[in-house]
Amino acid sequence: MSPKLLIELEKDTFRKTVFDDENTLFVLKGKVVFTPSSPMKVNQISLRFRGKLVVTRGFQSTRKTFFEHQWDFFRDFKSSTVFEAKPYTYDFELPMPSDLPESLEADYAKIEYSLKGMVETPLFSSNLRADKLVRIQQAGTPFDSLAYNTLAQGNWNDMISYEVSIPTYEFVPGGDIEISFKHVKKSDKCKIVAVRAGLSEVTRYNNVDNRRAKEDGMVKKWLKSCGCSVVEPSMNSSIKLSIPASTKNVHCDANTPYVEILHRLTTRIELELDGELYTILNVFPVRISPKDSHESMEIPEFEQLPSYDLVQLDSPPVYVNLGGIEGALVLPAVYPGESTTIALGA
């Protein structure tokens, strides 16, 4: 039986919110369990949490550590300490900064967080190591719909009225995008030929120096396209675009200082006029999210206002015009026990 070193976490996926900067749930909690199979000499037991950026260009790879924290549960380099054959448990807790960039994977870069546990032994013994990945995601909010458009409509040269719509702005790898077209001809001079759609992915790589980001490169690629012919006099068309399922072919949206990933859905209505082809183009920003994070973040509950007692006040006086006196007003105010009439004149 071999000695064991395990890292156990309460949870390994964290969803960042936009409602507060000090999220009490954004805390990494867990324990390290070290179980020697027999009495074992140990110099150090440690755990390191690290966030790093890896950028690969050809045969070159650049690594940058932007966050790091270490726990030293046991340390004795002068003389090794013998640990008996029984479990040793070390609890740890780390409130993580709310401005950490989210985890991502792009064609030429990735941002990942990991825990590395280490039991260091004397020179001629093997060290023990345990690794655990931690994922940070940006949670959606009910306000995301304000930044995305799911409907486009217009009029092309007073000859065609059109409307293009999608059911939502957020999709998952392996899902389908249902695209609906409505097109009404106002002139017999033109003919609607086909409707098409394509999904593209844009990745921007930034060079961050002294907290200032400068674009260092951009990669754009087409993920999928589809289309169908239009048979007149039909005024409705629909097509289904399937999103690639493999994470090697499509990457989830992300917005970090180092790498940005976004997706665009481009639709086309192709028509013929006087023997020439024309295209009505519309672009929809869409979001590709991991399947396990396809949940909107609910608006947090705010503290309710205290209840107040209703106070009954006296009614204000009633003002009437004096027809007999030019410019005069009578201001009768009736209060308990008295009545007063005031006449105002020039």
Secondary structure, DSSP 8 states (H G I E B T S, - for coil): ---EEEEEES-SEEEE-SS-SS-TT-EEEEEEEEE-SS-EEESEEEEEEEEEEEEEETTEEEEEEEEEEEEEEEE-SSS-EEE-SS-EEEEEEEE--TT----EE-SSEEEEEEEEEEEE--TTS--EEEEEEEEEEE-B-GGGGGG---EEEEEETTTEEEEEE-S-SEE-TT-EEEEEEEEEES-TTEEEEEEEEEEEEEEEEEEEETTEEEEEEEEEEEEEEEEEE--TT--EEEEEEE---STTT----EE-SSEEEEEEEEEEEEEEETTEEEEEEEEEEEEE--GGG--B-----------------------EE-SSSTT-EE--EEETTEEE--B---
